[in-house]
Amino acid sequence: MSVAAWHRLGVADLGRAFARGEASSVDVTQHLLARIERHAALGAFLARDAELALAAAREADARRARGDATPLTGVPIAHKDIFVTRDWPSTAGSKMLDGYRSPFDATVVARLAAAGAVTLGKLNCDEFAMGSANENSAFGVVRNPWDAARVPGGSSGGSAAAVAARLLPAATGTDTGGSIRQPASFCGVTGIKPTYGTCSRYGMIAFASSLDQAGPMARSAEDCALLLSAMSGFDERDSTSAQRPPQDFHALMRAPRDGATPSRPLAGLRVGLPREFFPPGLAADVAAAVRAALAEFERLGATLVDVSLPRTELSIPVYYIIAPAEASSNLSRFDGVRYGHRAAAYDDLLDMYKRTRAEGFGAEVKRRIMIGTYVLSHGYYDAYYLQAQKLRRMIADDFRQCFEQCDVIAGPVAPTVAWPLGAQGDDPVKAYLADIFTLPASLAGLPGMSVPAGFGEGGMPVGLQLIGNYFAEGTLLHAAYAFQQATDFHLREPREASS
Ligand code: GLN
């Protein structure tokens, strides 16, 4: 393969090219650094460091020469800027943390580095991961590589745009209410949010701790499986980390199902379609792409079954009470004393807190802190927070019942394709409503995936969402892998990728 095409290779393909000696990590890293520079107008990167990246690439090449490479050794990646890193600034997309340096690496960052992945830098995101369009970043918007006038989705917008534009084969993201799945869908890449507790939250700047979960974003299910195997696993430094043995998601992804044949790899797989995921308000282009993808699942041997998640609509008020409540508590640590920004002038301690927080936080973050503080306050706790917690349990119970009738649940990721930059004006509720299909799995703590499934209005990508039972990432990845063996949506590239 010619040097000029290395950015076309995904994680697994790069690993194979390295193993065959066709490319070195240093060569590929240099090639990608030049592309990142050329595509700076996308706004995907917040920090990069060519020297650090090349040093890691040289180390990876040496490790491979010594014969102890993993499938990720030498593969360039970058991290959503919500993970703290020792070698790069960590901002969470906020002025509050502008210039902040962490004394340690997040567990996910450390594990990927230990596997030999080469970090190229940090990726733009919505401030403290609050948003659905990456328009809430204090450091500028990210543009969708398929159409620079549209949003890439959020909050992991930089990760999705960088992978879609072929600046990187893969990136990390985090998903609290959809922030891996929705930008993956908007940018035509593959992303998986594993079961809550699968990836350590240690060193992930907290938004809503009972919902936050890390995951990979890449071109294919196979590439996601390779990353997830390295990122996941028990971590004693996160008290909600699941105590399970390490998993080889790549092997799980490839393991044939009982009764499967080469032409019907999904024989016997029951795919549940919640009727609430196909409401009249679903955009016709999204509905058509999702239906066509489901027909492909049937051809691959799966059976479609009708199921119901009756509280789907309630996920929106429930999430927008619980997430801000937790955020208001988590963000109280940004007080001008312990981290990042401090107001330059103030009268006394209270005034310093007030000015620091007024200057440091953006409008959406302030809105959530106010909502969260309100729903947790003495007079309103029972009416809002407690009620939301009860409904959260009922939403999880609805899924439990569904999984008695099916093995995976499928539907759209979002009600529309990526919208134009600025389209939502000053109305945050518009964006909240667009989270309707991703919030239920988040509230239940279930794994969810976005798989490129077709194209809609304006040639924009449409993602298919797959939701699995607890710790059934293997089933999700297997289904997505079979779909990707039979289709090429995940291989289509925006024009941005060829320049
Ligand atoms: N769009 C949702 C929000 O704004 C989800 C964000 C996320 O998953 N981090 O809260």
Residues whose N, C-alpha, C, O or C-beta is under 5 A from the ligand:
A	BS01	LIG	A129 M130 G131 S132 G154 S155 T174 D175 T176 G177 G178 S179 D435
